[in-house]
Amino acid sequence: MSNSEKGVFFALFFLLLVFLENDTAAASSVQQQIDSLKPGEELLLNDVVIKESLTLTKPIIIRANNVIIEQPLKIESNDVRIEGIHFQGEQGILMKNVKNISIFNASFASSEEGVYIVNSQNITLEQIELTGIPSDLAKRKHGITVLRSETILIDDAKLTGTLDSIYVEESKQVRILNSQLRDGRYGVHSMYSEDIIVESSNISEYTTGIMVMMSKNIMLKDNLVAHQQSVHGTALTIYDSKLATIQENELRENKTAIQLQKASDIDMLGNELVMNVIAISGMDVWDSVFSNNRLRMNVLTTASSIDGLILSQNAYDDYGGYDLDGDHIGDAPYIATSTFGQWVLKRPNYQYFLGSSSVQLLTTLDALLLLSSQNVLLDERPKLVNNASIEMDFRWPYFVVSLLILGLLITGWRKLL
């Protein structure tokens, strides 16, 4: 080998060493890059797998493209924004005692816990996606945890396979919007909290879709809560809480659509309750109103009387009354309480006899007896699902064509004879 060839060889070897050294440094010194930033500066990360845990102690912006982190990321500073990081560790983002944090377009694959927020304010989580580890329900953790925090926005989250998808405790002003939550114990779980909004979200396949416990000032609006089909599956449960509005939701194919226990000042209006076993159940309810809702194809409206609950102008597909004055309100009250319903509670397999002649006879006799009883839940002004009157829309062209076709049929029939 000539001297020139040796020189080229050593030069290439030296460049290769430099390249490998720089690449290793780039992959292992992300924390150093973060520490070198000044407050308010931005760090761009591209095509890297980060194996070290990271801690943010100053207000910075991190924008990532095709970046994977395998360890937790801790936020210990106010005014931080993170975009586009994908987590593959057991735990994702932890923040405590911070303000003004934005997390955008973050995903958590096979994570036990995604985002953990404690004693923080003004936190925005947008486009968060998490797939939990398939395991027994008791071994799972929450997807997003909010503890003792205030002014939290969770928008466009997709969470599946967790214990509770979103767990909120001792917090205020939490908004959950446009989210897809599936598979776990509770979709949204609020405890000792107030001013909670869940809106325009799709929640399915939980023991309870939305569980509200010891909370107040709750708004549940325009959500689809479906397929809570476990033994005690409920779409919405309000327990030991007050001042809740349940409005314009679709509650579909649950064992129980709405369950109230030790609940007061609950307004339920404009909801669609479809194909549930029991539409609404309750115990120890005060000053609550169920009005202008539409109930279709439920096995039972309610299984027993609910003191403290008022039914008003709901539309029931099993209402058998008339509307003689044409005001679209039934002339006779709707009886929601039923003896058969109480049997179904004790023996759920009885629901399969609904519609049989024996049950229809029992229901008729039951209604006559219940009308004379004070312990009965009535809707005094039920809406009719369909207008009983028949309107004829007479159109001459269709009438003439029909006569011609009829004439041709009669002529052909006579020729055959």
C-alpha positions as a printed NumPy array, in Angstrom:
array([[   0.   ,    0.   ,    0.   ],
       [   1.413,    3.335,   -1.043],
       [   1.814,    6.272,    1.296],
       [  -1.03 ,    8.156,   -0.404],
       [  -3.367,    5.179,   -0.023],
       [  -2.401,    4.88 ,    3.64 ],
       [  -3.162,    8.559,    4.116],
       [  -6.6  ,    8.228,    2.575],
       [  -7.296,    5.146,    4.702],
       [  -6.325,    6.865,    7.969],
       [  -8.325,    9.961,    7.027],
       [ -11.451,    7.888,    6.391],
       [ -10.903,    5.955,    9.624],
       [ -10.519,    9.195,   11.576],
       [ -13.728,   10.629,   10.045],
       [ -15.605,    7.444,   10.923],
       [ -14.488,    7.694,   14.551],
       [ -15.548,   11.327,   14.7  ],
       [ -18.936,   10.479,   13.196],
       [ -19.579,    7.643,   15.651],
       [ -18.478,    9.787,   18.578],
       [ -20.753,   12.649,   17.543],
       [ -23.702,   10.306,   16.932],
       [ -23.291,    8.696,   20.351],
       [ -22.989,   12.097,   21.972],
       [ -26.117,   13.331,   20.204],
       [ -28.061,   10.309,   21.421],
       [ -26.861,   10.53 ,   25.02 ],
       [ -26.577,   14.248,   25.7  ],
       [ -30.162,   15.465,   25.238],
       [ -30.261,   16.512,   28.894],
       [ -27.077,   18.536,   28.326],
       [ -28.663,   20.221,   25.312],
       [ -31.703,   21.058,   27.428],
       [ -29.549,   22.428,   30.244],
       [ -27.631,   24.615,   27.809],
       [ -30.759,   26.412,   26.586],
       [ -31.674,   29.851,   27.829],
       [ -35.214,   30.476,   29.162],
       [ -37.671,   30.783,   26.273],
       [ -35.391,   29.08 ,   23.737],
       [ -36.438,   26.163,   21.535],
       [ -34.866,   22.722,   21.08 ],
       [ -35.47 ,   20.745,   17.88 ],
       [ -35.059,   16.969,   18.064],
       [ -35.159,   14.699,   15.005],
       [ -34.951,   10.944,   14.492],
       [ -33.51 ,    9.926,   17.832],
       [ -34.193,    7.328,   20.535],
       [ -33.599,    8.817,   23.99 ],
       [ -32.719,    6.254,   26.636],
       [ -32.079,    8.697,   29.471],
       [ -34.672,   10.307,   31.732],
       [ -35.106,   14.037,   31.164],
       [ -35.861,   16.884,   33.582],
       [ -36.966,   20.351,   32.466],
       [ -36.037,   23.044,   34.974],
       [ -36.494,   26.179,   32.848],
       [ -39.19 ,   27.578,   30.517],
       [ -38.351,   26.12 ,   27.086],
       [ -39.992,   24.65 ,   23.992],
       [ -39.2  ,   21.164,   22.699],
       [ -40.342,   20.255,   19.185],
       [ -39.728,   16.679,   18.156],
       [ -39.984,   14.727,   14.916],
       [ -39.762,   10.928,   15.023],
       [ -38.398,   11.004,   18.575],
       [ -38.848,    8.15 ,   21.058],
       [ -38.093,    8.418,   24.765],
       [ -37.85 ,    5.298,   26.892],
       [ -37.666,    6.966,   30.323],
       [ -39.921,    9.417,   32.227],
       [ -39.861,   13.119,   31.47 ],
       [ -40.189,   15.414,   34.49 ],
       [ -41.366,   19.017,   34.235],
       [ -40.257,   21.23 ,   37.133],
       [ -40.576,   24.647,   35.493],
       [ -43.437,   26.92 ,   34.43 ],
       [ -44.083,   27.903,   30.796],
       [ -43.023,   24.712,   29.043],
       [ -44.311,   23.427,   25.697],
       [ -43.592,   19.956,   24.314],
       [ -44.629,   18.733,   20.865],
       [ -44.396,   15.385,   19.125],
       [ -42.619,   13.045,   21.557],
       [ -43.511,    9.342,   21.627],
       [ -43.022,    7.532,   24.94 ],
       [ -42.313,    3.825,   25.227],
       [ -41.472,    3.51 ,   28.903],
       [ -43.643,    2.43 ,   31.79 ],
       [ -44.285,    6.055,   32.742],
       [ -44.501,    9.156,   30.605],
       [ -44.735,   12.789,   31.77 ],
       [ -44.706,   13.904,   35.407],
       [ -45.335,   17.499,   36.473],
       [ -45.677,   18.977,   39.948],
       [ -46.13 ,   22.537,   41.233],
       [ -45.973,   24.096,   37.762],
       [ -48.052,   26.482,   35.634],
       [ -48.684,   27.141,   31.96 ],
       [ -47.674,   23.773,   30.511],
       [ -48.714,   22.6  ,   27.015],
       [ -48.279,   19.039,   25.761],
       [ -49.213,   18.566,   22.108],
       [ -49.247,   15.441,   19.935],
       [ -47.729,   13.016,   22.441],
       [ -48.246,    9.262,   22.323],
       [ -47.678,    6.581,   24.93 ],
       [ -47.271,    3.01 ,   23.694],
       [ -47.566,    0.14 ,   26.182],
       [ -47.35 ,    2.579,   29.066],
       [ -48.684,    1.95 ,   32.536],
       [ -49.309,    5.66 ,   33.065],
       [ -49.246,    8.537,   30.609],
       [ -49.475,   11.987,   32.205],
       [ -49.342,   12.654,   35.961],
       [ -50.26 ,   16.176,   37.151],
       [ -50.021,   17.321,   40.786],
       [ -50.6  ,   20.774,   42.331],
       [ -50.432,   22.517,   38.97 ],
       [ -52.384,   25.183,   37.08 ],
       [ -53.244,   26.038,   33.503],
       [ -52.252,   22.745,   31.889],
       [ -53.207,   21.882,   28.292],
       [ -53.031,   18.323,   26.964],
       [ -53.959,   18.151,   23.285],
       [ -53.849,   15.158,   20.951],
       [ -52.709,   12.687,   23.598],
       [ -52.802,    9.029,   22.571],
       [ -52.212,    6.15 ,   24.983],
       [ -52.521,    2.389,   24.686],
       [ -52.201,    0.639,   28.032],
       [ -50.607,   -2.706,   28.724],
       [ -53.072,   -5.614,   28.313],
       [ -53.451,   -7.012,   31.819],
       [ -55.922,   -7.647,   34.607],
       [ -57.96 ,   -4.556,   35.439],
       [ -56.612,   -4.44 ,   38.999],
       [ -53.015,   -4.18 ,   37.719],
       [ -53.645,   -1.234,   35.414],
       [ -52.976,    2.446,   36.144],
       [ -54.708,    5.621,   35.012],
       [ -54.061,    7.142,   31.615],
       [ -54.147,   10.784,   32.756],
       [ -54.092,   11.65 ,   36.479],
       [ -54.999,   15.118,   37.767],
       [ -54.499,   15.727,   41.517],
       [ -55.115,   18.984,   43.403],
       [ -54.825,   21.025,   40.226],
       [ -56.794,   23.78 ,   38.526],
       [ -57.666,   24.912,   35.007],
       [ -56.881,   21.748,   33.065],
       [ -57.822,   21.231,   29.398],
       [ -57.752,   17.741,   27.867],
       [ -58.684,   17.928,   24.188],
       [ -58.737,   15.215,   21.518],
       [ -57.352,   12.435,   23.728],
       [ -57.445,    8.794,   22.617],
       [ -56.979,    6.521,   25.617],
       [ -57.539,    2.781,   25.808],
       [ -56.659,   -0.137,   28.087],
       [ -56.238,    1.726,   31.403],
       [ -57.758,    1.504,   34.881],
       [ -59.43 ,    4.933,   34.648],
       [ -58.72 ,    6.747,   31.413],
       [ -58.903,   10.159,   33.135],
       [ -58.781,   10.357,   36.939],
       [ -59.491,   13.725,   38.588],
       [ -59.229,   14.282,   42.351],
       [ -59.507,   17.476,   44.429],
       [ -59.296,   19.607,   41.306],
       [ -61.202,   22.516,   39.755],
       [ -62.064,   23.677,   36.257],
       [ -61.206,   20.524,   34.357],
       [ -62.48 ,   20.318,   30.757],
       [ -62.436,   17.065,   28.777],
       [ -63.39 ,   17.636,   25.141],
       [ -63.56 ,   15.684,   21.852],
       [ -61.947,   12.565,   23.316],
       [ -62.161,    8.835,   22.566],
       [ -61.995,    6.693,   25.715],
       [ -62.319,    2.905,   25.718],
       [ -61.789,   -0.178,   27.893],
       [ -61.214,   -0.006,   31.631],
       [ -62.944,    0.58 ,   34.955],
       [ -64.101,    4.205,   34.51 ],
       [ -63.737,    6.404,   31.45 ],
       [ -63.795,    9.643,   33.452],
       [ -63.572,    9.469,   37.252],
       [ -64.114,   12.653,   39.274],
       [ -63.654,   12.665,   43.063],
       [ -63.863,   15.639,   45.455],
       [ -63.738,   17.991,   42.485],
       [ -65.813,   20.842,   41.054],
       [ -66.45 ,   22.631,   37.8  ],
       [ -65.861,   19.546,   35.657],
       [ -66.96 ,   19.47 ,   31.996],
       [ -67.053,   16.373,   29.777],
       [ -68.247,   17.277,   26.292],
       [ -68.383,   15.847,   22.765],
       [ -66.587,   12.617,   23.716],
       [ -67.08 ,    8.949,   22.889],
       [ -66.829,    6.66 ,   25.932],
       [ -67.324,    2.884,   25.759],
       [ -66.581,   -0.54 ,   27.266],
       [ -66.096,    0.415,   30.906],
       [ -67.724,   -0.718,   34.122],
       [ -68.955,    2.884,   34.345],
       [ -68.492,    5.37 ,   31.533],
       [ -68.489,    8.515,   33.696],
       [ -68.258,    8.209,   37.487],
       [ -68.861,   11.363,   39.541],
       [ -68.236,   10.996,   43.301],
       [ -68.382,   13.688,   45.992],
       [ -68.213,   16.422,   43.361],
       [ -70.286,   19.431,   42.32 ],
       [ -70.934,   21.722,   39.372],
       [ -70.645,   19.015,   36.723],
       [ -71.573,   19.393,   33.047],
       [ -71.901,   16.281,   30.854],
       [ -72.954,   17.35 ,   27.376],
       [ -73.161,   15.924,   23.856],
       [ -71.319,   12.679,   24.654],
       [ -71.898,    9.178,   23.308],
       [ -71.619,    6.731,   26.226],
       [ -72.233,    3.176,   25.076],
       [ -71.596,   -0.52 ,   25.686],
       [ -71.064,   -0.601,   29.453],
       [ -72.279,   -4.196,   29.627],
       [ -70.687,   -5.639,   32.767],
       [ -72.952,   -6.939,   35.531],
       [ -73.168,   -3.473,   37.112],
       [ -72.38 ,   -1.507,   33.975],
       [ -73.663,    2.084,   33.901],
       [ -73.19 ,    4.882,   31.413],
       [ -73.323,    7.66 ,   34.051],
       [ -73.203,    7.331,   37.831],
       [ -73.646,   10.358,   40.105],
       [ -72.791,    9.437,   43.703],
       [ -72.936,   11.761,   46.718],
       [ -72.757,   14.771,   44.407],
       [ -74.828,   17.825,   43.577],
       [ -75.4  ,   20.447,   40.928],
       [ -74.91 ,   18.355,   37.799],
       [ -76.311,   18.905,   34.313],
       [ -76.643,   15.924,   31.968],
       [ -77.64 ,   17.336,   28.603],
       [ -77.974,   16.122,   25.006],
       [ -76.016,   12.909,   25.498],
       [ -76.679,    9.605,   23.753],
       [ -76.646,    6.741,   26.246],
       [ -76.815,    3.501,   24.317],
       [ -76.667,   -0.228,   25.119],
       [ -75.709,   -0.057,   28.785],
       [ -77.011,   -2.128,   31.667],
       [ -78.113,    1.15 ,   33.302],
       [ -78.037,    4.487,   31.494],
       [ -78.197,    6.907,   34.464],
       [ -77.701,    5.907,   38.093],
       [ -78.206,    8.418,   40.907],
       [ -77.193,    7.717,   44.511],
       [ -77.236,   10.375,   47.227],
       [ -77.548,   12.976,   44.488],
       [ -79.216,   16.393,   44.554],
       [ -79.982,   19.125,   42.034],
       [ -79.375,   16.937,   39.006],
       [ -80.872,   18.235,   35.738],
       [ -81.192,   15.655,   32.93 ],
       [ -82.604,   17.101,   29.73 ],
       [ -82.558,   16.452,   26.015],
       [ -80.792,   13.082,   26.246],
       [ -81.349,   10.04 ,   24.025],
       [ -81.543,    6.76 ,   25.976],
       [ -81.523,    3.782,   23.614],
       [ -81.455,    0.006,   24.17 ],
       [ -80.421,    0.069,   27.825],
       [ -81.684,   -2.539,   30.28 ],
       [ -82.706,    0.204,   32.756],
       [ -82.938,    3.811,   31.629],
       [ -82.667,    5.482,   35.046],
       [ -82.305,    4.226,   38.587],
       [ -81.821,    6.032,   41.86 ],
       [ -81.674,    5.998,   45.637],
       [ -81.63 ,    8.987,   48.011],
       [ -82.276,   11.573,   45.307],
       [ -83.352,   15.179,   45.985],
       [ -84.591,   18.022,   43.809],
       [ -83.681,   16.385,   40.51 ],
       [ -85.508,   16.597,   37.178],
       [ -85.56 ,   14.226,   34.188],
       [ -87.226,   16.186,   31.386],
       [ -87.539,   16.326,   27.598],
       [ -85.553,   13.152,   27.099],
       [ -86.291,   10.505,   24.481],
       [ -86.388,    6.843,   25.522],
       [ -86.37 ,    4.103,   22.877],
       [ -86.089,    0.318,   23.053],
       [ -85.05 ,    0.189,   26.708],
       [ -86.099,   -2.899,   28.639],
       [ -87.292,   -0.789,   31.581],
       [ -87.633,    2.92 ,   32.205],
       [ -86.953,    2.377,   35.899],
       [ -87.187,   -0.592,   38.172],
       [ -88.701,    1.17 ,   41.18 ],
       [ -89.963,    4.495,   42.417],
       [ -87.341,    7.194,   42.97 ],
       [ -88.282,    9.735,   45.624],
       [ -87.   ,   13.213,   44.872],
       [ -86.978,   12.709,   41.087],
       [ -89.456,   14.461,   38.786],
       [ -90.268,   13.089,   35.331],
       [ -91.533,   15.746,   32.939],
       [ -92.452,   15.666,   29.247],
       [ -90.247,   12.784,   28.201],
       [ -91.009,   10.706,   25.109],
       [ -91.417,    6.986,   25.866],
       [ -91.742,    4.505,   23.029],
       [ -93.793,    2.146,   25.239],
       [ -96.372,    4.769,   26.219],
       [ -99.842,    3.422,   25.424],
       [-101.917,    6.548,   26.002],
       [-103.757,    8.838,   23.6  ],
       [-103.63 ,   12.46 ,   22.515],
       [-107.246,   13.382,   21.896],
       [-106.69 ,   17.145,   22.033],
       [-103.772,   17.024,   19.551],
       [-101.199,   18.886,   21.681],
       [ -98.623,   16.064,   21.334],
       [ -98.851,   15.426,   25.093],
       [-100.43 ,   12.236,   26.359],
       [-103.811,   12.626,   28.037],
       [-102.945,    9.996,   30.677],
       [ -99.791,    9.887,   32.815],
       [ -96.944,    7.546,   32.021],
       [ -96.239,    5.017,   34.784],
       [ -92.506,    4.453,   35.098],
       [ -92.604,    2.147,   38.126],
       [ -93.222,   -1.536,   37.543],
       [ -93.364,   -4.68 ,   39.64 ],
       [ -91.849,   -6.625,   36.757],
       [ -88.951,   -4.186,   36.785],
       [ -88.2  ,   -5.029,   40.4  ],
       [ -88.157,   -8.71 ,   39.468],
       [ -85.677,   -7.972,   36.685],
       [ -83.359,   -6.336,   39.241],
       [ -83.386,   -9.485,   41.334],
       [ -83.197,  -11.887,   38.385],
       [ -81.772,  -10.189,   35.261],
       [ -82.691,  -13.143,   33.012],
       [ -86.37 ,  -12.163,   33.466],
       [ -85.801,   -9.351,   30.976],
       [ -86.034,  -11.897,   28.142],
       [ -89.742,  -12.42 ,   28.921],
       [ -90.509,   -8.765,   28.263],
       [ -93.199,   -8.505,   25.59 ],
       [ -94.762,  -11.887,   26.351],
       [ -98.521,  -12.068,   26.893],
       [ -98.133,  -12.93 ,   30.579],
       [ -95.911,   -9.905,   31.225],
       [ -98.277,   -7.632,   29.274],
       [-101.181,   -8.815,   31.434],
       [ -99.105,   -8.267,   34.576],
       [ -98.173,   -4.779,   33.412],
       [-101.821,   -3.878,   32.744],
       [-102.95 ,   -5.075,   36.17 ],
       [ -99.892,   -3.474,   37.743],
       [-100.778,   -0.08 ,   36.222],
       [-104.3  ,   -0.189,   37.627],
       [-102.979,   -0.905,   41.115],
       [-100.106,    1.58 ,   40.947],
       [-102.331,    4.497,   39.938],
       [-103.987,    4.249,   43.33 ],
       [-100.651,    4.076,   45.124],
       [ -98.573,    7.019,   46.295],
       [ -95.274,    5.169,   45.889],
       [ -95.163,    5.383,   42.114],
       [ -93.053,    7.354,   39.651],
       [ -95.19 ,    9.156,   37.06 ],
       [ -94.669,   11.474,   34.142],
       [ -97.856,   13.529,   34.217],
       [ -97.268,   15.017,   30.746],
       [ -95.496,   12.441,   28.548],
       [ -94.72 ,   13.392,   24.975],
       [ -95.929,   11.15 ,   22.199],
       [ -93.125,    9.584,   20.22 ],
       [ -95.195,    9.783,   17.024],
       [ -98.204,   11.929,   16.216],
       [-101.246,    9.673,   16.384],
       [-103.097,   11.6  ,   13.689],
       [-102.755,   10.54 ,   10.058],
       [-102.209,   13.226,    7.438],
       [-102.998,   12.516,    3.78 ],
       [-100.71 ,   14.214,    1.279],
       [-102.847,   14.064,   -1.881],
       [-100.983,   14.557,   -5.173],
       [-102.819,   14.452,   -8.498],
       [ -99.94 ,   13.139,  -10.7  ],
       [ -99.412,   10.103,   -8.476],
       [-103.165,    9.525,   -8.316],
       [-103.522,    9.543,  -12.127],
       [-100.549,    7.185,  -12.623],
       [-101.974,    4.83 ,   -9.989],
       [-105.354,    4.745,  -11.804],
       [-103.654,    3.951,  -15.132],
       [-101.641,    1.106,  -13.587],
       [-104.775,   -0.244,  -11.904],
       [-106.673,   -0.072,  -15.194],
       [-103.934,   -1.995,  -17.022],
       [-103.921,   -4.672,  -14.33 ],
       [-107.716,   -5.092,  -14.504],
       [-107.619,   -5.261,  -18.339],
       [-104.909,   -7.898,  -18.314],
       [-106.741,   -9.915,  -15.677],
       [-109.947,   -9.911,  -17.783],
       [-108.065,  -11.084,  -20.907],
       [-106.631,  -13.961,  -18.955],
       [-110.136,  -14.956,  -17.989]])
